[in-house]
Amino acid sequence: MRTNQLGKSGINISALTLGCMSLGTDAKKAENMIDLALDRGINHLDTADLYDFGTNEEIVGQAIKGKRDKIVLTTKVGNHFNKDTGDWYWDPSFKHITEGVKESLRRLGTDYIDFYMLHGGTIDDPIDESIEAFEQLKKDGYIRSYGISSIRPNVIREYVNRSTIDGVMMQYSMLDRRPEEEILDLLHANGISVLARGPLAKGMLSNQAEQKIEEKGQDGFLNHTYNELRSYYEELLAITSPDKMQELALQYVLKHPAVASAVFGASSIDQVKENTSISLNELSNETYLAAQRIIKPIQYDKHRE
C-alpha cells in the first residue's frame, strides 16, 4: 500500500488508516483485526482517549505490543472524562492537554505518540494556549507531530494561521463534499495533510450501499433526502458497479492531493479484509468529475461553523 507524508512532519502514513473506535472490547479480536491491517500494508492506527473512556486506547496498546516500530500511532485529547460516571466535558486547556498525554501514553503502553490531535475545537477556545501545549509536548518528545480533528472552517483557519499543525482530520466523502468548498485547497497550499474520516458515509457508499441506504438513509443524510440518496446510487452505477462502489468512494477522497489517508472503521475481520482488498489506483479525472456531477455538493452552515 502506498504511503503519503503527513504534512511536513517526515512521518509517512498509509493511504488507508484503521479507525479503532469500533474495534470493540474483545482484546483478542481487536488484536486480530490490527494484525490483519498491518499485514495488508496499513501502518496508521487512529484512536482517542474518549473512546470507551480510555478502554479503546488500552486495547490498542495491548494489540501493538512488540509491533510499535511498525506503527504510526494517532490519538486525541480535549475531553475531560470520568470513566466511572460516563460524564465528560470539553477542556482544551494547556493543563489538560499536557496531563492527558501522559494518561494516553500509559494506556497505550508507549513512550511517544506519533500524531496527537485536539479532538474538536471551537472559535471560543483558548487557541494559543492549546497550541502552546502541543508545541511543548513536541519539544519534550512526548509527541512527534500534532493537529486537530475538526469540520469547522473558522477553527481550521485559525490553526493554519497560528500553529505548525501537520494534519486535520475531517469528515469527507462523496456525500459530504463540504471540504472541497475551500478547506482542502487551503490546507494543501500550506503543506497540511487531511485525514478523511467517514469516506463510506455510514456504509451508503460501500459495496452494500443499496442495503445501507434502506437501513440508514430513510431520514436522509446531511442535506440529501432519501430519494436523492437512491437516485445517486442508481446514477453512480453508470460509472461503477455495485461491487466496486467502495473502491470508488475511497479513490474519490484520495484523489485530492491534500488527502494523505482515508480513515475507515471496522468491527470485524471481514470489514478489514474488504477495505484492504480494494485497489487504490488514482481515480481518472473523467470518473472523478462524473461523480461530482451526480452528487450535489452541500455547503457549511456559516452560522454554526
N, C-alpha and C positions, 0 to 999 in steps of 0.2 A: 504494500500500500504506500502511495506517495505521502511525503510529509511536506509541511509548509512551515516557514519560520513564523513564530509568534511575535508580531510587532518587530521591534528592534532588539529583542532580548537575546538572540542567538539560540533560543530554545526551538527545536523543531518538533511539531506535533503532527500526528497522523491526520489525514483528511477526514477520518471519522473518529469521533470521540464517544466513548461509552459513558453515558449519563447514569450514575449509580443510584439515583434516588429510588428507582423501582426494583432494586435487587431483592428486596425483602429482608427478612430477619433470619433466614436459614443460612448460617455461615458457610456450610459446605457447598450448598447450591450456588451461593454468590461467588465463592472461590472458583467453582467450575465455569461459571459464566465469564469471569475475569480472565481465567486461563485460556479459554477459547478465544476471547477477544485478542489477547496477546499473541496467540498462535496464528491468528488471522491477520496480523500486521498492525493492530491498534496499539498505540503506545500511550494514549492520553485518557486518563480517568478523571471524571468530574463528580465531586461530592460537595457537601456543605455541612457545617456544624448543626444547622437546624433540622436536617433530615432525620426523622425519627429521634429528635432531641439527642443527637450525638451517637446514637446506635449505628447509624449508617457509616460514619467515619470509623467506628470501632471494627465493623465487619470488613470494610475495605482494608483497614490496617492489617487485620488478620490474614486477609487473602493475598496481600502483596509481600508478606514476609519472605525474605530470600530472593525477591524479584525487584526490589526497589530501584536498582540501577537500570532496569529495562523500562521504567515507567516515568512519564511526565504526570505529576500529581497536582490536581487543582482542587482547592476547597474554598469556602466562602465564609464571611463573617459579617456581623452587623445586627444580628438579632440576639438580644439578651433573653435567654430562655431558662425555664425551670422544668427539668425533666419530670419531677415528681407531680407537679400540678398541671403540666401541659400548657402553661402560660408563657407568652413571650412578648417583648416589646422592642421597637426599633431603637438602636443605640449605635450611631456611627462615630462615637467619641474616640479620642486618642487612647484613653484608658481601656475602653472595652476592646478595641482592635488589638492593642499590644498585649493585653492579657488573654484575649480569646485565641490568639495564635498558639499560645503555649498549651492550652487545653486541646486544641486540634492536633498539635504535634503529639501530645500524649496519647490521644485516642487512635491516631493513625500509626503510632509506633515508629515515627521517623524523626529526624532532627532538622529537616528542612522541608519546605513546601515550594514546589516549582512555580506555581502561579496561584496567587491569593487574590480573591475578588471581594469587593464590597457587594453584599447580597441585596442590592436595591439602591435606593437613594432618592432624595427629593431636593428641590432647589432651596429649601429652607434648612438643609443640613449645614453643620459647620464644616464646609467642604475643605477649607485649608487645613483644618485640624485633622480630618480624615487622611488627607494626602500626606501630612507630616508623619502620621502613624505608619503608613505603608512605606514611606521613604526610610524611616528609622528601622523598620523591620528588615528592609532590603540591605541597609548599611550594616546591620548586625548579623546578617547571614541567615536569618530565620526563613526568608523567602528569596527567590531568585528574581521574581517579576510580579507585577500586580496589575489589576484592572477593576472593572465594575461589571455587574450584571444588571442591565437596565434597558428599558424600552423608551425612556424619556429623553427626547432630543435636547431639551433645555439642560438637563443634568449632564448628558454626554458631552455637550459643547463645553461646559464648564471644566470638565476633566481634560478635554482635549487642549483647552487653553491654559490650564493651570498645573497640569501634572505631567508625569512621564509614563503614563499607562501604556501597556503593550497590547491590551486586548479589551474588547467589550463583548459580553455575552448578551444576545438579544433574540427574541422570538422572530423568526424569519422563515417563510415558506411561500410556495406559490399562492396560497390562500391568504397569506399575511405579508403583503409586499410593502408595508409601510417603510421599512428601512431604505427602500430604493428611492424614496422621495427626496432624500438629501443626505442621510446619515452615512450610507455605505461609501459614497464618494468622498465625504469629509474625512472619514477615518482612513480610507486608503491614501488620500493626499497627505495625511500626517503620519503614515507608517504604522498605523494601529490596526491590529487584526480583529476580525469578527468571528466569534464562535456562535454559529446559528443553531439555536435550540428550537424544538418543535418543528423540524423540517417536514414531518409527515402529517402535521395538523391533526393530532388525535387519531391517526390511522386513516383519515379521509383522503390521504394521498398515498396510501400503501397499496400493496397488491390485493388487499381486502377492502379497497376503497368503497365499492358499492355497498357492501355489508355495513361498513362503519358509518357511512352517510345515513343509512337507515337507523342505526343504533344511536348515533351521537349528533346527527345533524337535523333532527326534526324541528328544533327551535332555531336552526341556522347556526352560523359560525361567524363571529365578529359581525361585520355588516352584510355578510352573504346570507341570503334566505335559503331555506331547504330546497326550493325549486331551482335556485341558481346553482347550488351545490350539485344537484342532479344533472343540470344542464352542462356544467363544467366537465363533469365526469364523462358524459356522452361525447362532448366535443374533443376532449383530450384523447379519446380512443382513435381519433383521426391521425394523431401524431405518435401514438404509442399503443401498447396492448395492455390488457388487464394485468398480465404477469410481469410487466415492465414499468408499471406506474410508480413503484417505489424507487426504481432506478432513475426515472425521470425527475422525481421530486428531489432526490439527493443531488443529482447532477445539476439541477436548476440552481439550488442555493450555492453550490460550489463554483458556479460559473463566474460570479463577480470576483474580481481579484482581491477585494478586501477580505473575503471569507477564507479563513485558514482551515476551518473544520466544521463539519455538520455533526451536531450532538444528538444521538438517539438514545432513548431509554429502552431498557429491556427488563423483563421479569421472568424470562425463560431462556433456556439454551437455544430453543428454536428461533427466537427473535434475534439473538446474536448471530446465529447462522444465516438467517435470512438477510440481515443488513450487511453482513460481511461477505456475502456471495455476489454482491452487486458490482457491476462494472462502474468504475468512477472515471472513465474516459470523459474528456471535456465534451459538454453538450454543444452541438453545432449551433451556429448563430441562427440558422433557419428555424430549428426546433425551439430554441430559446425565445425568439420573437413570436413564434406561433403560440406558445404557451402564454405569453404576455397579452396577446390579442384575445385569447379565450377567457382569461380570468381578469375581472375588473380589479384595478387597484383600489385600496381604501386609504384614507388619509388619517394622520394622527389627529386626535382631538386636541385642538390648540388650547382649549380652556383647561384641560386636565393635564396635558403633558408638559 
